[in-house]
Amino acid sequence: MRHFTPEEANAALAEVRPLVERMVERRGAHRQALERQEELEARIRGNGGGIPPAVLAEAAAEIERLERELAKIVDEIGEHGALVKDLDEGLVDFPALRGGETVLLCWQLGEDEIRYWHAVDDGFAGRRPLPLDD
């Protein structure tokens, strides 16, 4: 596992930020596709709804396509050393060292730069402002 300094993590945002933006957008499309599929299934359960089987198959195929796209984006983010924590909010962590222990530099889409860190077990609720003082 790569460990970042805050400066290195902020530099990595140049490549990670557009991926996170795409991830959040694709996740929104995925959520909408799931809702559409649920609506179709509810209509079919109700009375068949006059919905051809191909329509439901297309909805399922769209969901699968979006899931593959999301997985690819998450993998790309991981290739930059970042850890995706929330697909909907665009929350990403970068491993760092503090006193010889791994902590996480925390960034969320919409923030200009990384300004927070937290212990591995604390999560977003445990965010503390930088610097990583020992």
C-alpha positions as CSV (number, residue, x, y, z in Angstrom):
1,M,0.0,0.0,0.0
2,R,1.3,3.4,-1.0
3,H,1.4,6.1,1.7
4,F,1.0,9.7,0.7
5,T,2.0,13.0,2.2
6,P,-0.7,15.6,2.1
7,E,1.2,17.3,-0.7
8,E,1.4,14.1,-2.7
9,A,-2.3,13.4,-2.2
10,N,-3.3,16.9,-3.2
11,A,-1.1,16.5,-6.4
12,A,-2.9,13.2,-7.1
13,L,-6.2,15.0,-7.1
14,A,-5.5,16.4,-10.5
15,E,-6.0,12.9,-11.9
16,V,-8.4,11.5,-9.3
17,R,-10.9,14.4,-9.2
18,P,-12.2,13.9,-12.8
19,L,-12.5,10.2,-12.1
20,V,-14.5,10.9,-8.9
21,E,-16.7,13.3,-10.8
22,R,-17.4,10.6,-13.4
23,M,-18.0,8.0,-10.7
24,V,-20.6,10.2,-8.9
25,E,-22.4,10.9,-12.3
26,R,-22.4,7.2,-13.2
27,R,-23.7,6.3,-9.8
28,G,-26.6,8.7,-10.2
29,A,-27.4,7.1,-13.5
30,H,-27.1,3.7,-11.9
31,R,-29.6,4.7,-9.2
32,Q,-32.0,6.0,-11.8
33,A,-31.7,2.7,-13.8
34,L,-32.4,0.7,-10.6
35,E,-35.5,2.8,-9.9
36,R,-36.7,2.3,-13.5
37,Q,-36.3,-1.4,-13.2
38,E,-38.2,-1.5,-9.9
39,E,-41.0,0.5,-11.4
40,L,-41.2,-1.9,-14.4
41,E,-41.1,-4.9,-12.1
42,A,-43.9,-3.4,-9.9
43,R,-46.1,-2.8,-13.0
44,I,-45.5,-6.4,-14.2
45,R,-46.4,-7.8,-10.8
46,G,-49.5,-5.7,-10.7
47,N,-51.1,-6.8,-13.9
48,G,-48.4,-7.3,-16.4
49,G,-48.6,-3.7,-17.4
50,G,-48.4,-4.5,-21.1
51,I,-44.6,-4.3,-20.8
52,P,-42.8,-6.5,-23.3
53,P,-40.1,-8.8,-21.8
54,A,-37.5,-7.0,-23.9
55,V,-38.1,-3.8,-22.0
56,L,-37.3,-5.4,-18.7
57,A,-34.2,-7.1,-20.2
58,E,-33.0,-3.8,-21.6
59,A,-33.4,-2.2,-18.1
60,A,-31.4,-5.0,-16.6
61,A,-28.7,-4.7,-19.3
62,E,-28.4,-1.0,-18.6
63,I,-27.9,-1.7,-14.9
64,E,-25.2,-4.2,-15.6
65,R,-23.4,-1.8,-18.0
66,L,-23.4,1.0,-15.4
67,E,-22.1,-1.4,-12.7
68,R,-19.2,-2.4,-15.0
69,E,-18.5,1.3,-15.7
70,L,-18.5,2.0,-12.0
71,A,-16.2,-0.9,-11.2
72,K,-13.8,0.3,-13.8
73,I,-13.8,3.8,-12.5
74,V,-13.2,2.6,-8.9
75,D,-10.4,0.4,-10.1
76,E,-8.8,3.5,-11.9
77,I,-9.1,5.5,-8.8
78,G,-7.4,2.7,-6.9
79,E,-4.6,2.6,-9.4
80,H,-3.8,6.1,-8.3
81,G,-3.5,4.8,-4.7
82,A,-6.8,6.2,-3.5
83,L,-9.5,4.3,-1.7
84,V,-13.2,5.0,-2.7
85,K,-15.3,5.2,0.5
86,D,-18.7,6.6,-0.9
87,L,-19.8,6.3,-4.6
88,D,-22.7,8.7,-4.1
89,E,-20.8,11.5,-2.3
90,G,-17.5,11.1,-4.0
91,L,-15.6,10.4,-0.8
92,V,-12.0,9.2,-1.3
93,D,-9.2,8.5,1.2
94,F,-5.5,8.4,0.6
95,P,-3.4,6.3,3.0
96,A,-0.8,8.3,4.9
97,L,1.6,7.7,7.9
98,R,1.2,9.4,11.3
99,G,3.7,8.3,13.9
100,G,4.4,5.1,12.0
101,E,0.7,4.1,11.8
102,T,-1.5,4.2,8.7
103,V,-4.2,7.0,8.8
104,L,-6.3,8.2,5.9
105,L,-6.2,11.6,4.3
106,C,-9.9,12.4,3.5
107,W,-11.2,14.2,0.5
108,Q,-14.8,14.7,-0.8
109,L,-15.9,15.9,-4.2
110,G,-16.5,19.6,-3.9
111,E,-13.6,20.3,-1.6
112,D,-10.7,22.2,-3.2
113,E,-8.0,20.2,-1.6
114,I,-7.3,17.6,1.1
115,R,-7.6,19.3,4.5
116,Y,-8.6,16.5,6.8
117,W,-7.4,13.1,8.0
118,H,-8.8,10.4,10.2
119,A,-7.8,7.1,11.8
120,V,-8.6,4.0,9.8
121,D,-11.4,3.0,12.2
122,D,-12.9,6.4,12.7
123,G,-14.3,7.1,9.2
124,F,-15.7,10.4,7.9
125,A,-17.2,11.3,11.3
126,G,-13.7,11.3,12.9
127,R,-12.2,13.7,10.4
128,R,-9.6,16.1,11.9
129,P,-8.0,19.1,10.3
130,L,-4.5,18.7,8.9
131,P,-1.6,18.8,9.7
132,L,-0.8,15.2,10.7
133,D,0.7,16.3,14.0
134,D,2.1,13.4,16.1
